[in-house]
Amino acid sequence: MDAPSDLLRDRDVDPGDRDEPPIQPDAIGFFDERAYEHIDLAPMIEHALLHPAAGPAQVVQWCAEADRYRFATVCVTPALVPQAVELLHGKGPAVCAVVGYPLGATLGDSKTHEAMRCLEAGARELDVMLNLGWLKNGEGDRVHRELAEICEMADGEGVKAILEMGMLTPAELELAVEVCLDAGVQFFKTHTGWNGGVTVAQVQLLGDLVRQRAGIKAAGGIQTLEAALMLAAAGATRLGTSRGVMFLQQRGQGRMP
């Protein structure tokens, strides 16, 4: 039996592990949405379905929502890729698969094999979790080899490197950005959602390091429309969240035809 869908909204994020406080509009809690009217959220949203209890009924719902609201992708675990690909065939949203999620510390070539299987099943984008142990040990060459192999295999499809920014020192983050760009990634994803939530400051910092050489996917703990708009204004080009439908409805967009 599938878990109830309302229990899976943003349950790809573990609130108990979140180190950062929720994003606040400003010091006094005032938020003027008019300053963000120019931001079109729908094509930025990656509709996340990453809860381990997610099943076929939720895939049907998430894909229907992504198509209705014209989201960028539906982001799912590898086991759910074939169903999502079938449901979204000939439609706008792409299927994004997480690889090495959420830890990234896999044996041998298992991560590259997982990426290959997801691509063969029809995934058009991959969110690849870095091996942070290698990175922290100064083994950037190993991180590079693994990512470069996946990027070559993807052959132009969107590969995102998941950084888990809250776990990295400034020097490690700078190293990760340069290693990943050299390997060929097209996006950076801030967090898995299991080890802290994204902040505006992190998106701005990542933007300073990336310097428009790749896209930025903000993910982890994006619980409010205000947070989504602030992250987009700070430089995020994609938003990983399961609450995209709620955000658009709060903007008065309702249901798209």
CORMOZI-V89193 format. One record per pair of residues at least 24 apart in sequence whose ideal C-beta (glycine too) atoms are under 7 Angstrom apart, sorted by the first residue. I is the first residue (numbers start at 0). GAP is how many residues later the second one is. D is the distance in whole Angstrom. If there is no record, write none. Layout:
<<I | GAP | D> <I | GAP | D>>
This chain:
<<1 | 53 | 4> <1 | 54 | 7> <1 | 55 | 4> <1 | 56 | 6> <2 | 50 | 4> <2 | 51 | 7> <2 | 52 | 7> <4 | 53 | 5> <4 | 56 | 5> <7 | 41 | 7> <7 | 43 | 4> <7 | 46 | 6> <7 | 50 | 6> <7 | 234 | 7> <8 | 233 | 5> <8 | 234 | 6> <9 | 213 | 6> <9 | 231 | 7> <9 | 232 | 5> <9 | 233 | 6> <10 | 40 | 4> <11 | 36 | 5> <11 | 38 | 3> <11 | 39 | 6> <11 | 181 | 5> <11 | 230 | 7> <12 | 180 | 4> <12 | 184 | 7> <12 | 207 | 6> <12 | 208 | 5> <13 | 180 | 5> <16 | 177 | 6> <16 | 178 | 5> <16 | 179 | 7> <17 | 178 | 5> <17 | 179 | 5> <17 | 203 | 6> <18 | 147 | 6> <18 | 177 | 4> <19 | 176 | 6> <19 | 177 | 5> <19 | 179 | 5> <21 | 201 | 6> <22 | 176 | 6> <22 | 177 | 6> <22 | 204 | 4> <22 | 207 | 6> <24 | 201 | 5> <30 | 195 | 5> <35 | 193 | 4> <35 | 197 | 6> <38 | 190 | 6> <38 | 193 | 5> <38 | 194 | 7> <40 | 187 | 6> <40 | 191 | 7> <40 | 206 | 6> <40 | 207 | 7> <41 | 27 | 5> <41 | 28 | 5> <41 | 29 | 6> <41 | 206 | 6> <42 | 27 | 6> <42 | 29 | 6> <43 | 28 | 6> <43 | 188 | 6> <43 | 193 | 7> <43 | 194 | 5> <43 | 195 | 5> <44 | 26 | 4> <44 | 27 | 6> <44 | 194 | 5> <44 | 196 | 7> <44 | 199 | 4> <45 | 25 | 7> <45 | 26 | 6> <45 | 27 | 5> <45 | 29 | 5> <45 | 50 | 6> <45 | 171 | 7> <45 | 192 | 6> <45 | 193 | 7> <45 | 194 | 5> <46 | 24 | 5> <46 | 26 | 7> <46 | 27 | 5> <46 | 28 | 7> <46 | 195 | 7> <46 | 197 | 6> <47 | 27 | 5> <47 | 192 | 5> <47 | 193 | 6> <47 | 194 | 5> <48 | 25 | 7> <48 | 26 | 7> <48 | 27 | 5> <48 | 31 | 7> <48 | 193 | 7> <49 | 25 | 7> <49 | 27 | 6> <49 | 48 | 6> <53 | 26 | 7> <55 | 27 | 6> <58 | 24 | 5> <58 | 25 | 6> <58 | 28 | 7> <59 | 27 | 7> <62 | 24 | 4> <62 | 25 | 5> <64 | 180 | 5> <65 | 27 | 4> <66 | 24 | 5> <66 | 25 | 7> <66 | 26 | 6> <67 | 187 | 6> <67 | 188 | 5> <68 | 175 | 7> <68 | 176 | 6> <68 | 179 | 6> <68 | 187 | 5> <69 | 186 | 6> <70 | 173 | 6> <71 | 166 | 6> <72 | 52 | 6> <74 | 52 | 7> <74 | 165 | 6> <76 | 24 | 7> <77 | 36 | 6> <77 | 39 | 7> <77 | 40 | 5> <80 | 37 | 5> <80 | 40 | 5> <80 | 41 | 7> <80 | 42 | 5> <81 | 39 | 5> <84 | 36 | 6> <84 | 37 | 3> <93 | 30 | 4> <93 | 31 | 6> <94 | 27 | 6> <94 | 28 | 5> <94 | 29 | 6> <95 | 27 | 7> <95 | 29 | 4> <95 | 31 | 6> <96 | 26 | 4> <96 | 29 | 6> <97 | 29 | 5> <98 | 27 | 5> <98 | 28 | 7> <98 | 29 | 5> <98 | 30 | 7> <99 | 28 | 6> <99 | 29 | 4> <100 | 28 | 5> <100 | 91 | 6> <101 | 27 | 6> <101 | 90 | 4> <101 | 92 | 5> <102 | 26 | 7> <103 | 25 | 3> <103 | 26 | 5> <103 | 27 | 5> <103 | 28 | 6> <104 | 26 | 6> <104 | 28 | 6> <110 | 35 | 6> <111 | 34 | 7> <111 | 37 | 5> <111 | 38 | 6> <111 | 41 | 7> <114 | 35 | 5> <114 | 38 | 6> <115 | 37 | 6> <118 | 34 | 7> <118 | 35 | 6> <118 | 38 | 7> <123 | 33 | 5> <123 | 34 | 7> <124 | 32 | 6> <124 | 33 | 4> <124 | 35 | 7> <125 | 24 | 7> <125 | 28 | 6> <125 | 31 | 7> <125 | 33 | 5> <125 | 34 | 7> <126 | 33 | 5> <126 | 35 | 6> <126 | 62 | 6> <127 | 31 | 6> <127 | 32 | 7> <127 | 33 | 6> <127 | 34 | 6> <128 | 33 | 4> <128 | 63 | 6> <129 | 31 | 6> <129 | 32 | 6> <129 | 33 | 7> <129 | 46 | 7> <131 | 32 | 6> <131 | 35 | 6> <134 | 37 | 6> <134 | 40 | 7> <134 | 41 | 6> <135 | 36 | 6> <139 | 35 | 6> <139 | 39 | 5> <142 | 36 | 5> <143 | 35 | 5> <143 | 38 | 6> <143 | 39 | 5> <146 | 33 | 6> <146 | 36 | 4> <146 | 38 | 6> <147 | 35 | 4> <147 | 36 | 6> <150 | 32 | 6> <150 | 33 | 4> <150 | 34 | 6> <157 | 28 | 5> <157 | 29 | 6> <158 | 26 | 5> <158 | 27 | 6> <159 | 25 | 7> <159 | 27 | 4> <159 | 28 | 7> <159 | 29 | 5> <159 | 57 | 6> <160 | 24 | 5> <160 | 27 | 6> <160 | 28 | 7> <161 | 27 | 4> <161 | 30 | 6> <162 | 25 | 6> <162 | 26 | 7> <162 | 27 | 6> <163 | 27 | 6> <163 | 28 | 6> <163 | 31 | 6> <164 | 25 | 5> <164 | 26 | 6> <164 | 37 | 5> <165 | 25 | 7> <165 | 29 | 6> <165 | 30 | 4> <166 | 28 | 6> <172 | 36 | 7> <173 | 35 | 6> <176 | 32 | 5> <176 | 33 | 6> <180 | 32 | 6> <180 | 33 | 6> <184 | 29 | 6> <185 | 28 | 6> <185 | 29 | 6> <186 | 27 | 6> <186 | 28 | 4> <186 | 29 | 7> <186 | 30 | 5> <186 | 51 | 7> <187 | 26 | 6> <187 | 28 | 6> <187 | 29 | 7> <188 | 28 | 4> <188 | 30 | 5> <188 | 51 | 7> <189 | 27 | 7> <189 | 28 | 5> <189 | 29 | 6> <189 | 30 | 6> <190 | 28 | 5> <190 | 29 | 3> <191 | 28 | 7> <192 | 26 | 6> <192 | 27 | 4> <195 | 24 | 6> <196 | 24 | 2> <197 | 24 | 7> <197 | 33 | 7> <199 | 30 | 5> <199 | 31 | 6> <199 | 34 | 5> <202 | 28 | 6> <202 | 31 | 4> <202 | 32 | 5> <202 | 33 | 5> <203 | 30 | 5> <203 | 31 | 6> <206 | 28 | 4> <224 | 25 | 5> <224 | 26 | 7>>
